[in-house]
């Protein structure tokens, strides 16, 4: 599969998806704008990923790092940093396979799903490192929350995405890393 990063117009759609997802999650978890700073994460697409952050098996990977190189932490602060690695080529393949699936609702679904994981990890509602059975149970919980948040959200094509991924249980992979 050819690894073609998103073009500028697709990145603009991706940014809009991030805004929607953060707003929905803020309301659901009652997170203020200033509180978002506690959730150390970044969302990057293919052009900004390292080789080990790329996969053909999922829409995204969440890598956990001990700290972000851009952040300076005080000694008492917890340093987990989550990097959501979007797999442009896998997302594009899904859109090409199912032409009725649009980029904005699909990326909104994916990012909402991934950010719910980040919030749940940061709030200690779920451990990052856990058994396969617990990861599967967590996926079901996160899918249910994602569907709840997006089911009544008015965005063209969202109902098609929700229908297409209703039974999907693996949206991403989790990988822990150091440094």
Secondary structure, 3 states (H helix, E strand, C coil): CCCCCCCHHHHHHHHHHHHHHHHHHHHHHCCCCCHHHHCCEEEECHHHCCHHHCCCCCCEEEEEECCCCCCCCCCCCCCCEEEEEECHHHHHHHHHHCCCCCHHHHHHHHHHHHHHHHHHHHCCCCCCCCCHHHHHHHHHHHHHHHHHHHCCCCCCCHHHHHHHCCCCCCCEEEEECCC
